[in-house]
Structures are given as C-alpha cells and as structure tokens.
Amino acid sequence: MATEACETCNPATCSSSTCEAKKPGRIPPHELSHIKHVIGIMSGKGGVGKSSVTALLGIALKQAGYRVGILDADITGPSIPRIFGLHRPPEGTANGMIAPESAGGIRIMSLNLLLPHEDDPVIWRGPLIGGAVKQFWTDVVWGDLDYLLVDLPPGTGDAPLTVLQSLPLDGLVIVSSPQELAQMVVRKAVKMATIMNVKLLGLVENMSYAVCPDCGREIYLFGPSRADEAATAAGIPLLGTLPLDPEFTALCDHGRVEEYCGPLLGRAQGFVHKITG
C-alpha cells in the first residue's frame, strides 16, 4: 500500500501517529482482531459484479501469500457466502463470534451466515443495517489479517456511509461496467469517497466484453469499453478490465469460486500488484 498502516490497526496498541484507526470517527476492531489493511469494494449501482470482483481480489491476495478476510457489508443482498460455498454459522465464544473460513482459508462474515435459510429476506431500516455493519467490525474475531476486503452494497446509502465513516479504510476500489449509466453512477461513488476523504485505489471495469468460444473474437455486449475514459474523468487510476467468463460465473453459482484458475484470476493478480505495490 502507498500509505502503510500500523501492524495491528488497533488504536489500543498502535503507536503510529498516522494510523487510519486513529482518525476522528473511526472505531476500533475487536480486541483480538489485528488487521493491517482494510479495502472497500464499491459500485455506484447494482448489477456490475462487485461481489465477484471482491471474491477475485480475495483469492488473488490469498494466492500472493496474504492473510485475507471478507466482510460482507451488503446486509440486504449478501452473496459472498454463496460464492464461496460457505454455509456454517460463525462459532460463538466468550470473546465473540469467530469468522468462519472458506475452503481456501479466507475468513468471511456475512449476515447470511446468521439466517436460518439463505433466502430469508432482511427487511431492515437504515440504522439497523449500519449497526450490523459496525458489529461485524467490532464484535467479530477476525484474528491476524493482512487484508480485510469490505464488500459494500451498491449506491451511496447507509451501509457505505457507515463503512466510510467508521472503519479505517486504506482505500476504495470502484467497480463499474461499460454502460454510460454505470459511468454516471461511478462518478457519484467517487464524489462520495472524495467528500468522505477516503483514498481511491482505482477503477475496475467488469463485464467489458465476452470472447466467442468458436473464433475467439471479442464481443462488446454493453458497447465499447469506457474504462480509460471513466478513470480519467473520475481522476483515479485504472486497475484494468475484466471480460465475462462463463466458467467463473458457473463456479460462483455453485459455491466453488476458489477452484477457478482462468484468465480473470491473472488479471486480478495484476490488480493486487497495483494495490499492494
């Protein structure tokens, strides 16, 4: 990271005068959580594959040798547990809830892990949603992590606001798609981050194109890529683009995303290098 956080990111033990956790309004994590870097994954609108990009980044970080966790802050539309095939609830102890691990060793916490059935709706108003996000940070034992990825719900509502105000974010990755509508709402997300004084690590354009399985031709289903244009207009780095990959989509649907070894993973490893370099 360009701005190095302290070893623990816990204000109770941190001696760094620049630690993000010491900024006004930031709340400390659980006393048994020692998290070096916190990165939010954000989109201006739904349907751009933000959670799948979060999963890819988490897998790429894990394969690079980092200790990784994912906090699913999309309280009313959680999908991270299904993508990773994780169904067991967190273990309750006297010290707090222990975030369960995926098959590949990524710690995950999501409201869906606390529901009797994964398709049960969460019909909550804003204050309850914000409170749940805070509890996933303060009441969950994450252990020792190098990177905690926070999968934010789309838009600029209560949950993103809670995360940007309360968690010691090292920065945000913005996810978009080629449509002009998506570009417009990206600018909203970027402006929110700027207002909240949160660093923007870069833009990922997802679903940029599909590759014909017969001839290998790139097909731009949503129009030509606007990645460079969108990043330039927003004044943030372009991390890169991701094409559609039916194999990756199928593995996400079946909860086996960590088995994926296709071209998207190589691109995600490039994004990780840019973020952590």
Secondary structure, 3 states (H helix, E strand, C coil): CCCCCCCCCCCCCCCCCCCHHHCCCCCCCCCCCEEEEEEEEECCCCCCCHHHHHHHHHHHHHHCCCCEEEEECCCCCCCHHHHHCCCCCCEEECCEEECCECCCCCEEECHHHHCCCCCCCCCCCHHHHHHHHHHHHHCEECCEEEEEEEECCCCCCHHHHHHHHHCCCCEEEEEECCCHHHHHHHHHHHHHHHHCCCCEEEEEECCCCEECCCCCCEECCCCCCCHHHHHHHHCCCEEEECCCCHHHHHHHHCCCHHHCCCHHHHHHHHHHHHHHC
